[in-house]
Amino acid sequence: MGPVRRLSLVPDEVQGPMRERQAGALRVAIATQDMKELNAHFGSAKRFVIYDVTREEWNLVEAVAFDDVSDERGKHRTEGDDRIAPKVEALKGCHLLFCLAIGGPSAAKLVSAKIHPIKVRQPQSIQEVLLRTQMMLRTCPPPWLRKVLAEAGVAEKKPPFEEDD
């Protein structure tokens, strides 16, 4: 297994492997080959960009790069040569992972790490993914996202209760 490289924006002081999540934010990972688009399968992604997303904004947390990735031929390596576990470990703390495709065993490992994988049919810009995530947060989130938000401790804003006079 090749080394894992992390690129982080550090405001004032050196942080640990992944800085703490912004209060009220959903942590989102996006599989990418070029840092511009969601354009990779989970196993073959050379990089993952990680953002904290709220209804109002998003902030880059870090980018994680991998040297040893799948070639997408569907052939498994020998026992003990695991390329998935380091990716799951690097993404711990994320709530959602957007990718073009993901195999069942990889998805199961992500779910057990409390990361919800989301397959997207076509490549799209990272900005489009982030805007779509914000739109889900602003409107009525689907039940699966409400569950993720509850587990993440991200409170949904409810309309204020109006009292009858």
Secondary structure as GFF3:
##gff-version 3
##sequence-region A 1 165
A	DSSP	beta_strand	4	8	.	.	.	ID=ss1
A	DSSP	beta_strand	26	32	.	.	.	ID=ss2
A	DSSP	beta_strand	37	38	.	.	.	ID=ss3
A	DSSP	beta_strand	47	53	.	.	.	ID=ss4
A	DSSP	beta_strand	58	66	.	.	.	ID=ss5
A	DSSP	alpha_helix	84	91	.	.	.	ID=ss6
A	DSSP	beta_strand	96	99	.	.	.	ID=ss7
A	DSSP	alpha_helix	104	112	.	.	.	ID=ss8
A	DSSP	beta_strand	116	119	.	.	.	ID=ss9
A	DSSP	beta_strand	124	125	.	.	.	ID=ss10
A	DSSP	alpha_helix	126	138	.	.	.	ID=ss11
A	DSSP	alpha_helix	143	152	.	.	.	ID=ss12
###
